[in-house]
Amino acid sequence: MSKLLGFRFYMRNLRLLLAVIKLWLIGVFGAPISRHDSSFQTKLMGLHINNPIGLAAGIDRIGVLLNGVSKAGYGFLEVGSVTPKSAEIARKNLEKGGVDGIAIPVGVNIMSEPGDVGAAAISGYLVCARIVLPFADYLVLNFSSPKRCATIDDQEWVEQLLSRVIEMRDEIWTKTHRRVPVAVKITVSPELGRAQCKLLECCQHHALDGVVIVSSAEQDEERHYRLLSKIKDVVKQIDIISVGGIADYQQVANRLNAGASAVQVFSSVLSRGVLLPSSMLRDVDPHFIGDHECE
Ligand SMILES: Cc1cc2nc3c(=O)[nH]c(=O)nc-3n(C[C@H](O)[C@H](O)[C@H](O)COP(=O)(O)O)c2cc1C
């Protein structure tokens, strides 16, 4: 059933399907083309990454592209969104892991079934978390879907979900001695509204490891820069992953300078090709990251 659901989604998004096929073929037949320049290496939520450009959730929805994404030169991969219906199939794929020596950190982005609200939505997230936590390098609770917006304004609901996920993560940590960083993915408006600030404060209060910040691709870089700096002031030591409208290295550098620890790409991969990160990094002086000032 979940296989069928994934198939329908890709048929509605043909450019996405093409990207998936290319990454899968690279995974099976390609040689690693990533640039292993140690100057791009950095840390994200305590995980070592070869470069700060990750593949955003929505392309590899069930964890079948790890080899291709690693070989194509991405620093990390976010699988999902995984829902209770697709969690078991994602688990089986993640369990296999990647080819030794080329694997990159794999985050799993989870979500309840889109129509669920209240307690049903909480149990949807928890079902997914229980299934994927043992196989994820980091976990993301996806709050960025438009269907989730009303729910995440309910602070009590958010508090309850975060504390139960952290509790579950800590149980697994005690049993396995493996601590999985937890993040939330939220869409923010340029002016950073009160509800969004409250949500970020809540992440800070629950000592989350990361926030994936989706900002509109339409706004100019200066606004992304100001927004990320504001968010960094709120979340402080929590790592920020910035996503939205990133297509060249100048933007990557801007977002990192504004306080992000890493970025993710999505639409530009569909329009410019799956090897985008390697082409972004190819001609860059790594020291550019630290020196660059936003224009
Ligand atoms: C067709 C499509 C499917 C997506 N599916 C997901 C998803 O399942 N989970 C998720 O967290 N984000 C999903 N996203 C959002 C992307 O991960 C990303 O945050 C967003 O597209 C902004 O990045 P961009 O401007 O580079 O496209 C999807 C986006 C698109 C266009």
The ligand as an SDF file (V2000), in Angstrom:
LIG
                    3D

 31 33  0  0  0  0  0  0  0  0999 V2000
    6.9080   18.3900   -4.5730 C   0  0  0  0  0  0  0  0  0  0  0  0
    7.4470   18.7040   -3.2050 C   0  0  0  0  0  0  0  0  0  0  0  0
    7.3780   17.7360   -2.2020 C   0  0  0  0  0  0  0  0  0  0  0  0
    7.8650   18.0040   -0.9370 C   0  0  0  0  0  0  0  0  0  0  0  0
    7.7500   17.0580    0.0380 N   0  0  0  0  0  0  0  0  0  0  0  0
    8.1910   17.3280    1.2780 C   0  0  0  0  0  0  0  0  0  0  0  0
    8.0470   16.3700    2.3140 C   0  0  0  0  0  0  0  0  0  0  0  0
    7.5470   15.2660    2.1190 O   0  0  0  0  0  0  0  0  0  0  0  0
    8.5140   16.7010    3.5630 N   0  0  0  0  0  0  0  0  0  0  0  0
    9.0770   17.9160    3.8400 C   0  0  0  0  0  0  0  0  0  0  0  0
    9.4830   18.1530    4.9780 O   0  0  0  0  0  0  0  0  0  0  0  0
    9.2500   18.8340    2.8670 N   0  0  0  0  0  0  0  0  0  0  0  0
    8.8050   18.5780    1.6100 C   0  0  0  0  0  0  0  0  0  0  0  0
    8.9490   19.5260    0.6390 N   0  0  0  0  0  0  0  0  0  0  0  0
    9.5860   20.8220    0.9740 C   0  0  0  0  0  0  0  0  0  0  0  0
   11.0890   20.8170    0.6300 C   0  0  0  0  0  0  0  0  0  0  0  0
   11.7990   19.9120    1.4580 O   0  0  0  0  0  0  0  0  0  0  0  0
   11.6910   22.2300    0.8300 C   0  0  0  0  0  0  0  0  0  0  0  0
   11.6100   22.5490    2.2240 O   0  0  0  0  0  0  0  0  0  0  0  0
   10.9650   23.3200    0.0450 C   0  0  0  0  0  0  0  0  0  0  0  0
   10.6780   22.8710   -1.2800 O   0  0  0  0  0  0  0  0  0  0  0  0
   11.8030   24.6140   -0.0340 C   0  0  0  0  0  0  0  0  0  0  0  0
   13.0330   24.4030   -0.6750 O   0  0  0  0  0  0  0  0  0  0  0  0
   13.3130   24.8620   -2.2210 P   0  0  0  0  0  0  0  0  0  0  0  0
   12.9870   26.3330   -2.2960 O   0  0  0  0  0  0  0  0  0  0  0  0
   14.7490   24.5340   -2.4690 O   0  0  0  0  0  0  0  0  0  0  0  0
   12.3650   24.0470   -3.0600 O   0  0  0  0  0  0  0  0  0  0  0  0
    8.4490   19.2750   -0.6500 C   0  0  0  0  0  0  0  0  0  0  0  0
    8.5300   20.2330   -1.6580 C   0  0  0  0  0  0  0  0  0  0  0  0
    8.0380   19.9690   -2.9150 C   0  0  0  0  0  0  0  0  0  0  0  0
    8.1290   21.0540   -3.9750 C   0  0  0  0  0  0  0  0  0  0  0  0
  1  2  1  0
  2  3  1  0
  2 30  2  0
  3  4  2  0
  4  5  1  0
  4 28  1  0
  5  6  2  0
  6  7  1  0
  6 13  1  0
  7  8  2  0
  7  9  1  0
  9 10  1  0
 10 11  2  0
 10 12  1  0
 12 13  2  0
 13 14  1  0
 14 15  1  0
 14 28  1  0
 15 16  1  0
 16 17  1  0
 16 18  1  0
 18 19  1  0
 18 20  1  0
 20 21  1  0
 20 22  1  0
 22 23  1  0
 23 24  1  0
 24 25  2  0
 24 26  1  0
 24 27  1  0
 28 29  2  0
 29 30  1  0
 30 31  1  0
M  END
$$$$
